[in-house]
């Protein structure tokens, strides 16, 4: 396989390969009550859809667009955030996301930051949604 976006993956851990081959929580969500789309410094993007109930992330979907590292980080972030209280989810750090797949190359740590930052923006959107009358689900 000569596709450059997969170069160097032979050194990645088993959890990285699992997330790359079968990412979790991929897709979009109707009737989300929090969503965000952010573009990273490399041009990759992540869209996050949240379904929050009782201040807990009941469901989360991510739509990453870009390299395999962005896909893996978005998936890892979604696994970590699902089921958490939103205040707890806001405490997720990029280093935690980078650690889930067994670490990331230095030049792809920004993918973990992109995933975490987009989650934070989706939670901020949730707060706007619940504070705006008539905007409970979209």
Phi and psi restraints in degrees (value plus and minus 20) as a CYANA .aco file:
   2 UNK   PHI    -128.8   -88.8
   2 UNK   PSI     -12.2    27.8
   3 UNK   PHI     -84.3   -44.3
   3 UNK   PSI      99.0   139.0
   4 UNK   PHI     -83.3   -43.3
   4 UNK   PSI     -44.4    -4.4
   5 UNK   PHI     -90.4   -50.4
   5 UNK   PSI     -32.8     7.2
   6 UNK   PHI    -125.9   -85.9
   6 UNK   PSI     -15.7    24.3
   7 UNK   PHI     -82.9   -42.9
   7 UNK   PSI     119.4   159.4
   8 UNK   PHI      62.3   102.3
   8 UNK   PSI     -19.6    20.4
   9 UNK   PHI     -92.4   -52.4
   9 UNK   PSI     -38.0     2.0
  10 UNK   PHI     -81.4   -41.4
  10 UNK   PSI     -43.1    -3.1
  11 UNK   PHI    -108.1   -68.1
  11 UNK   PSI     -27.0    13.0
  12 UNK   PHI    -100.1   -60.1
  12 UNK   PSI     134.7   174.7
  13 UNK   PHI     -95.0   -55.0
  13 UNK   PSI     152.6   192.6
  14 UNK   PHI     -81.1   -41.1
  14 UNK   PSI     -60.2   -20.2
  15 UNK   PHI     -87.1   -47.1
  15 UNK   PSI     -56.3   -16.3
  16 UNK   PHI     -81.4   -41.4
  16 UNK   PSI     -67.8   -27.8
  17 UNK   PHI     -81.7   -41.7
  17 UNK   PSI     -59.2   -19.2
  18 UNK   PHI     -81.2   -41.2
  18 UNK   PSI     -68.9   -28.9
  19 UNK   PHI     -87.7   -47.7
  19 UNK   PSI     -53.1   -13.1
  20 UNK   PHI     -90.1   -50.1
  20 UNK   PSI     -58.4   -18.4
  21 UNK   PHI    -102.9   -62.9
  21 UNK   PSI     -52.6   -12.6
  22 UNK   PHI    -159.5  -119.5
  22 UNK   PSI      50.9    90.9
  23 UNK   PHI     -84.0   -44.0
  23 UNK   PSI     128.6   168.6
  24 UNK   PHI    -113.7   -73.7
  24 UNK   PSI     129.7   169.7
  25 UNK   PHI      40.1    80.1
  25 UNK   PSI      14.6    54.6
  26 UNK   PHI    -105.1   -65.1
  26 UNK   PSI     116.5   156.5
  27 UNK   PHI     117.1   157.1
  27 UNK   PSI    -185.7  -145.7
  28 UNK   PHI    -139.1   -99.1
  28 UNK   PSI     157.0   197.0
  29 UNK   PHI    -163.4  -123.4
  29 UNK   PSI     107.1   147.1
  30 UNK   PHI    -100.5   -60.5
  30 UNK   PSI     131.7   171.7
  31 UNK   PHI      41.5    81.5
  31 UNK   PSI      12.5    52.5
  32 UNK   PHI     -90.8   -50.8
  32 UNK   PSI     134.2   174.2
  33 UNK   PHI    -137.3   -97.3
  33 UNK   PSI      -1.9    38.1
  34 UNK   PHI    -185.9  -145.9
  34 UNK   PSI     111.0   151.0
  35 UNK   PHI    -173.8  -133.8
  35 UNK   PSI     136.6   176.6
  36 UNK   PHI    -177.4  -137.4
  36 UNK   PSI     135.8   175.8
  37 UNK   PHI    -157.1  -117.1
  37 UNK   PSI     105.4   145.4
  38 UNK   PHI    -152.1  -112.1
  38 UNK   PSI     130.3   170.3
  39 UNK   PHI    -134.4   -94.4
  39 UNK   PSI     110.6   150.6
  40 UNK   PHI    -103.5   -63.5
  40 UNK   PSI     154.9   194.9
  41 UNK   PHI     -81.6   -41.6
  41 UNK   PSI     -42.6    -2.6
  42 UNK   PHI    -111.6   -71.6
  42 UNK   PSI     -27.6    12.4
  43 UNK   PHI      79.9   119.9
  43 UNK   PSI     -31.4     8.6
  44 UNK   PHI     -88.5   -48.5
  44 UNK   PSI     138.3   178.3
  45 UNK   PHI    -158.4  -118.4
  45 UNK   PSI     138.7   178.7
  46 UNK   PHI    -156.9  -116.9
  46 UNK   PSI     111.6   151.6
  47 UNK   PHI    -130.9   -90.9
  47 UNK   PSI     116.1   156.1
  48 UNK   PHI    -143.9  -103.9
  48 UNK   PSI     113.1   153.1
  49 UNK   PHI    -140.2  -100.2
  49 UNK   PSI     111.1   151.1
  50 UNK   PHI    -140.6  -100.6
  50 UNK   PSI     125.3   165.3
  51 UNK   PHI    -140.6  -100.6
  51 UNK   PSI      87.1   127.1
  52 UNK   PHI    -127.6   -87.6
  52 UNK   PSI     112.8   152.8
  53 UNK   PHI    -158.7  -118.7
  53 UNK   PSI     114.1   154.1
  54 UNK   PHI      32.8    72.8
  54 UNK   PSI      20.6    60.6
  55 UNK   PHI      44.6    84.6
  55 UNK   PSI      -2.2    37.8
  56 UNK   PHI    -140.8  -100.8
  56 UNK   PSI     121.0   161.0
  57 UNK   PHI     -97.3   -57.3
  57 UNK   PSI      77.7   117.7
  58 UNK   PHI     -94.5   -54.5
  58 UNK   PSI     -56.9   -16.9
  59 UNK   PHI    -167.2  -127.2
  59 UNK   PSI     129.9   169.9
  60 UNK   PHI    -166.5  -126.5
  60 UNK   PSI     118.9   158.9
  61 UNK   PHI    -149.2  -109.2
  61 UNK   PSI     124.7   164.7
  62 UNK   PHI    -147.1  -107.1
  62 UNK   PSI     124.5   164.5
  63 UNK   PHI    -147.6  -107.6
  63 UNK   PSI      66.5   106.5
  64 UNK   PHI    -102.2   -62.2
  64 UNK   PSI     127.5   167.5
  65 UNK   PHI    -154.7  -114.7
  65 UNK   PSI      92.6   132.6
  66 UNK   PHI     128.5   168.5
  66 UNK   PSI    -167.4  -127.4
  67 UNK   PHI     -93.0   -53.0
  67 UNK   PSI     148.5   188.5
  68 UNK   PHI     -82.5   -42.5
  68 UNK   PSI     -50.2   -10.2
  69 UNK   PHI     -86.8   -46.8
  69 UNK   PSI     -58.4   -18.4
  70 UNK   PHI     -84.5   -44.5
  70 UNK   PSI     -62.5   -22.5
  71 UNK   PHI     -80.9   -40.9
  71 UNK   PSI     -68.0   -28.0
  72 UNK   PHI     -83.6   -43.6
  72 UNK   PSI     -63.1   -23.1
  73 UNK   PHI     -86.9   -46.9
  73 UNK   PSI     -61.1   -21.1
  74 UNK   PHI     -83.1   -43.1
  74 UNK   PSI     -62.9   -22.9
  75 UNK   PHI     -85.0   -45.0
  75 UNK   PSI     -66.1   -26.1
  76 UNK   PHI     -81.4   -41.4
  76 UNK   PSI     -62.5   -22.5
  77 UNK   PHI     -81.9   -41.9
  77 UNK   PSI     -61.5   -21.5
  78 UNK   PHI     -84.9   -44.9
  78 UNK   PSI     -59.3   -19.3
  79 UNK   PHI     -82.2   -42.2
  79 UNK   PSI     -61.4   -21.4
  80 UNK   PHI     -91.2   -51.2
  80 UNK   PSI     -55.8   -15.8
  81 UNK   PHI    -101.2   -61.2
  81 UNK   PSI     -51.4   -11.4
  82 UNK   PHI     -81.5   -41.5
  82 UNK   PSI     108.6   148.6
  83 UNK   PHI      68.3   108.3
  83 UNK   PSI     -24.8    15.2
  84 UNK   PHI    -109.9   -69.9
  84 UNK   PSI     131.7   171.7
  85 UNK   PHI     -83.7   -43.7
  85 UNK   PSI     124.0   164.0
  86 UNK   PHI     -81.3   -41.3
  86 UNK   PSI     -54.5   -14.5
  87 UNK   PHI     -83.9   -43.9
  87 UNK   PSI     -57.5   -17.5
  88 UNK   PHI     -88.5   -48.5
  88 UNK   PSI     -60.5   -20.5
  89 UNK   PHI     -83.6   -43.6
  89 UNK   PSI     -52.0   -12.0
  90 UNK   PHI     -89.3   -49.3
  90 UNK   PSI     -34.4     5.6
  91 UNK   PHI    -109.5   -69.5
  91 UNK   PSI     -23.9    16.1
  92 UNK   PHI     -83.9   -43.9
  92 UNK   PSI     111.9   151.9
  93 UNK   PHI    -127.6   -87.6
  93 UNK   PSI     129.3   169.3
  94 UNK   PHI     -74.7   -34.7
  94 UNK   PSI     -55.7   -15.7
  95 UNK   PHI     -81.5   -41.5
  95 UNK   PSI     -55.3   -15.3
  96 UNK   PHI     -85.4   -45.4
  96 UNK   PSI     -62.2   -22.2
  97 UNK   PHI     -84.7   -44.7
  97 UNK   PSI     -64.4   -24.4
  98 UNK   PHI     -82.4   -42.4
  98 UNK   PSI     -49.2    -9.2
  99 UNK   PHI     -97.5   -57.5
  99 UNK   PSI     -45.7    -5.7
 100 UNK   PHI     -79.6   -39.6
 100 UNK   PSI     -68.0   -28.0
 101 UNK   PHI    -100.3   -60.3
 101 UNK   PSI     -13.1    26.9
 102 UNK   PHI      75.6   115.6
 102 UNK   PSI      -1.4    38.6
 103 UNK   PHI      83.3   123.3
 103 UNK   PSI     138.5   178.5
 104 UNK   PHI    -148.1  -108.1
 104 UNK   PSI     132.8   172.8
 105 UNK   PHI     -81.7   -41.7
 105 UNK   PSI     127.1   167.1
 106 UNK   PHI     -69.8   -29.8
 106 UNK   PSI     -60.3   -20.3
 107 UNK   PHI     -97.6   -57.6
 107 UNK   PSI     -14.9    25.1
 108 UNK   PHI    -145.4  -105.4
 108 UNK   PSI      -8.2    31.8
 109 UNK   PHI     -83.9   -43.9
 109 UNK   PSI     -46.0    -6.0
 110 UNK   PHI     -83.4   -43.4
 110 UNK   PSI     -42.3    -2.3
 111 UNK   PHI     -86.4   -46.4
 111 UNK   PSI     -58.3   -18.3
 112 UNK   PHI     -87.3   -47.3
 112 UNK   PSI     -60.6   -20.6
 113 UNK   PHI     -83.2   -43.2
 113 UNK   PSI     -60.5   -20.5
 114 UNK   PHI     -80.1   -40.1
 114 UNK   PSI     -65.9   -25.9
 115 UNK   PHI     -82.3   -42.3
 115 UNK   PSI     -66.6   -26.6
 116 UNK   PHI     -87.0   -47.0
 116 UNK   PSI     -63.5   -23.5
 117 UNK   PHI     -83.4   -43.4
 117 UNK   PSI     -58.5   -18.5
 118 UNK   PHI     -88.1   -48.1
 118 UNK   PSI     -57.3   -17.3
 119 UNK   PHI     -79.0   -39.0
 119 UNK   PSI     -65.5   -25.5
 120 UNK   PHI     -80.7   -40.7
 120 UNK   PSI     -59.5   -19.5
 121 UNK   PHI     -87.7   -47.7
 121 UNK   PSI     -56.6   -16.6
 122 UNK   PHI     -87.4   -47.4
 122 UNK   PSI     -57.9   -17.9
 123 UNK   PHI     -86.5   -46.5
 123 UNK   PSI     -60.6   -20.6
 124 UNK   PHI     -81.0   -41.0
 124 UNK   PSI     -59.5   -19.5
 125 UNK   PHI     -85.3   -45.3
 125 UNK   PSI     -57.8   -17.8
 126 UNK   PHI     -77.8   -37.8
 126 UNK   PSI     -66.5   -26.5
 127 UNK   PHI     -81.1   -41.1
 127 UNK   PSI     -59.1   -19.1
 128 UNK   PHI     -84.8   -44.8
 128 UNK   PSI     -60.9   -20.9
 129 UNK   PHI     -82.9   -42.9
 129 UNK   PSI     -65.6   -25.6
 130 UNK   PHI     -94.6   -54.6
 130 UNK   PSI     -39.1     0.9
 131 UNK   PHI    -113.6   -73.6
 131 UNK   PSI     -23.6    16.4
 132 UNK   PHI    -126.1   -86.1
 132 UNK   PSI      95.9   135.9
 133 UNK   PHI     -76.8   -36.8
 133 UNK   PSI     115.8   155.8
 134 UNK   PHI      61.3   101.3
 134 UNK   PSI     -16.8    23.2
 135 UNK   PHI    -134.3   -94.3
 135 UNK   PSI      13.0    53.0
 136 UNK   PHI     -87.6   -47.6
 136 UNK   PSI     -51.5   -11.5
 137 UNK   PHI    -169.1  -129.1
 137 UNK   PSI     128.9   168.9
